Amino acid sequence: MKITHLYDNIVQKKNLRSLWGYSVCLEINGRHLLMDTGSNGRVLLEHMRKLDVNAESIDFVFLSHPHWDHILGLDSVLELNPEANIVVPKNLSSHLIMDLREMGFDVTVVGLKPHKIADGLYSTGTLDGGEPEQSLVVKSEKGLVVITGCAHPGLDKILQTCEDEFNEQIYAVLGGFHLLKKESEEIETVISMLMEKRVKYVAPSHCTGNLALKHFQKAFGKNFIRAGAGEIYRF
């Protein structure tokens, strides 16, 4: 499995732009899935070119939740690849879903229950809590790799859903952890939960916040992955 981090307000390569938002591209079992599309389509496509990700090769576009910084690049991707299957949470605008379908796009709306996208690729289902959101679950030989857009329902709820539904060890958690405005005590509670679940690797970014990043780096040591646009992860 290869994950290319395309778009983030945290950037790890100097030739990429830092803009608020999130997008990663996964390659697994011969399939390509784009998770979220950032806040600017032109910049997303620029980053895709620089990171050697071909928009026309994408099989699925997976939107975690409807916030602007995760969906505004959608049109730019679909202009280059109108054949991609779009996988959206149930709380995405019904008018947008209708418009996409009327334009001929294949749209799958994910409800409350987990949903299989393709071999090895699953949605947690649209989980309630704050802004309803679906997270991506990838099955690897070493365990589950869970990718969150912003983790609005809470990391604890997301990971517990993964354990209950897939009955496999969670190996790594990536994405926005929604801890930007949290104090140290709350951050440490989340870290303790991850430790109790024996999560081996974390790669937080986007809305995680600088204070939380420091706590995660200290707690996970060499198993803390410095995430951001330009990074490539292999599991």
N, C-alpha and C positions, 0 to 999 in steps of 0.2 A: 504494500500500500504506500502510495506517495501522496502527500498533501502539500500543495503549493499555496503559500499565504500571499494573496494578491492585493489586499486592500485593508488598511487599518490606519488609525490615528497614531499608532506606534509603528515606526519604520525601522528596519534593520539594514536596508541598503540605501546608500546615498543617492542613487539615481531614481528613487521612487518618491512619490509625494505623500506627505502626511495629511490626510483628510479624515474627518470623523466618519466612521463607518466600519464595515467588516465584509470580507469576502475571502473564501478559500476554494480551491479546486482539488478534488480527490480523483485519483486514478486507482481503480481496484477491479480485479477480475475482467479487465478489458473494457471497463466502463469509465466514463468521465462524468462527474457530478460537480456542478458549481453551487456552492452554498452561499446564499446572499449575494447581493450585487453592489454593495457600497452605496455611497451618496452621490456619485458622479460617474455617469457612463463613459464619458470621454476619458477620464483618468483611469477607470477600470480597464478599458481596452488598451490604453497605453501600457499599463502594468502587465497585462496579459502578454503583450508583444515582447516586452523586455524580459519576461520570465518564461518565455517559450510555451505559452499555453494557447492553443488554437481554439477560438470560440466555436468554430464549425465542428469540432470534435466532441462538444459537450452533449451528452445524452439526456441529462436531467438538470434542471435549475430548481433548487430547493430553497424556498424562502422561509426563514425561521419565524418571523413575525412582521407585522405591517409597518413598523417604524421607518421613517424616511431614509435613515442612514443604512438601511439593509435592503431597500428595494428600488431606489431611484435609478440604478444602472440597468434595470431589467430591459427597458426598451432597446438600449444599445446592443445588448447581447442578442436579443431576439431578432434584431434587424439582420445580423450576420448568421443567425442560426434559427430559422423559423420551425425547424423540425424537433427541437428540444422539448421534452415533456416537462411541464412546469408543475411542481409539487408545492402546494400552498397550505397554510393553516386555515382552519375554519373561520377565523376572525378577520381574514383578509376581506377587503371591501367586496361585497357581492356585485357591485357595479363593475369593478375592475375585472372580476372573474368572468362576468357576462361579456364584457367587451373583449377580453382575450379569446374567449371561445368563439365569439362572433367573427373575429379576425382569423379564425381557423387554427388557433393554438390548442394543443392538448393539455388540459389542466386537470390535475387530480387534487381534490380538496380532502385534507386529512382531518378527521374528527377527533374524538376523545381517545380512541383506542390506537395502539401502535399499528403501524402500517408498513408492509414490506414494499420497498421501492424496486429492488433488484437483488440478486444473490449477494449477500453480505452487507446490504445497505437497507437501513430501516429508519422510520420516524418513531419517536417516542409517543406520537399522538400529540394533539394540541392540548397542552396541560394548562389548567387555570392557575391563577395566582399573579396579581399585578396585571401585566399585559399577557394574555394567553399566548403561548409560544410552543413550537415544536423544536426539538433538538434532533440532531442526526446521530445515529448509532451505527458504527461500522464493526463488523465481526472480523477479528484477526486471529491468527494462530495463537497469539499470546493473551487474548482476551478482548473485551470490548473497548473500542475507542469512541468516546462520546464528545461531540462537538456542539457547543452552545452558541447561539447568536448573542444573546444578552443574559440568559438565565433568569428571566423575569419571574418565573414560578419558584425560583430558589434551587440552588444546586442540590440540596438535600432531597427535594421532591423529584427532581429530574433523575438523579442517580438511583434513588429507591425504586422508581418506575422501571429503570433499566434492569436492576437486579430481579425485581418481581417478574418481569415479562420475559426476560431472556435467560435467566438462571445461569449467568456466566460472570466470571470475575471481571471487574472494570480495570482495564490496564492503564488507560490514559484519558485525561480530560483536557480539552482545548477550548479556546474561545473567550467570549466576554463573560465575566463572572458577576457582573452587576454589583460590585462592592465599592464603587467610586466614592460614595458618601458615607461609608461605614467606618466606625472607629475600630481600634485594635482588638477590643474584646470580641466584637462580632466577627471580625476576620478570623481570629483564632478559633472561634467556634466552628467555622466552616472548614478550617484546616484540620481540626480534630476529627470532624466527620469524615473527611477524605482519608485520613490516616486509619481510622477505624474500619473503613471499607477496603483498606490495603491497596488504594490507588497508587500505582508506581510512579507515573509521570504526570506532570501538569504543565500546560503551556497557556497561561492566562494572558489576555491582551484586551484591547478595545476599552470596555467600560469597567475594567477591573480596578483601576486606580493605582497610583504610584505607591501609596502606603501599603495596600494589599500586595502589590508585587514584591515589595521588600520582605513582607512576612512570608510569602510563599517561597521566595528564594532561600530564605534562612531555614525554613522548615524542611524543604525538599532537597536542598543542597545540589548535588550533581544530577539529581532527577528533576530539577527545575529547568524547563526549556525556555530559553529567552525568545519569546514569540514576537512576531510583527511582520509587516509587509516585506516580502523578499526572502523570507525563510522557507526552507523546504524540510518537511518532516517525513521520515520513513518508519513505519511500524510493521 
